[in-house]
Amino acid sequence: MLTIKKVLLSTILACTVFSVSADSKLASLDSVNAQQIWAESVAKQMAEIKSTEDLYKLEDSEVWNSLSEHAQRDFIESLVINNRGLASLNHSVLEAELTASEIYTLLSLFGAQKIASTMIGARVEDATDVLILSRPSLNHSEETFSVMSGGTTTKGETHRGYYCAYRGTCLEQDGSTCTSSC
């Protein structure tokens, strides 16, 4: 009985946190965008790796262990993780050695599996890989990034060819991806 109370309390707390953090965004969004924000919040909450201190958990991942040592090192060195989640990563090392579904599995450890659909250079070996890479493009207007390339500001959830330099600012860098957590 005590366990059920703890589960209910945790659920209520999680819902409250989501409600408070997403309330202002949800009020002005349609139901598709609200569902996206909800899905991203759940994915980040369920993530095993939420900070650089949690990176040791990669060692338990079969996908992680299938990467070469060089790819592992380059990927780890490229990571930018902040209080909003995975902000930047080197996608080129993942695309060079993994399938789209393997990338999805690895990124799910960070709660960032949605980014797998942008890994257009990943190997495709089965229908799951095709499905991941064929994610429909939706309106992702809830985040604004400052992309320092000619001083333009663009909207979107990820930027290939950019890394997260600091909060809300993606700078050019080949092989990198800047995410909405920047």
Helices and strands as residue ranges (DSSP letters): H 2-27, H 31-46, G 52-60, H 62-66, H 69-78, E 80-82, E 85-90, H 91-97, H 100-108, G 113-118, H 127-133, E 144-147, E 153-155, E 158-166, E 169-179
